[in-house]
Amino acid sequence: MKIARLVFNPIQENTYIIWDSTLEAAIIDAGESSERECEIIDKFIAERGLKPTLAINTHGHFDHIGAGGDLLGDAELFIHRDDAAMLGDP
């Protein structure tokens, strides 16, 4: 199993990507806040041939849910039910 930490947005939020030999990946707290940051994570995923299958938000604060649907693609999204409303209104 491999783990990468990428730091994004003005408050330096940590985004984690975890993958194994199947190249299926989980993206945890995708907090990108700009097009440039989304390009960085897109490039990271593409260069390694990763297939994001899970998107996990540890909570609903704006700095942890910044990535748009394009980045996460068909990945299944997980967030605690008490924070789910924040996905639409952080």
Steps between C-alpha positions, in 0.01 A plus 500: 500500500621848418401830657564849366433830674437808289456843661242737351308825543595815692477330839723208399247217525632145458353283225593133517500248218524133589540220244621146459617270222153503338549877447157563653533806718327678784522878516458638849406864561540629146532865595620658177388861471629605158529375145878476543461275805252277316752469216766389748287220641373401153862469384594298810217254433566477126878450532444200723204359307281514810126436495328695780221279633443660841479862608499542875435829678591484868264794555321769303714810550570693179870416502428126493235491226635745242555257213230489238330197351735498199792406721315225685326361193305186583658460843250416771479786750498442874436764766339482841123550476518798738733681257334393173304826466829690501588352162246738345556790740839490672 
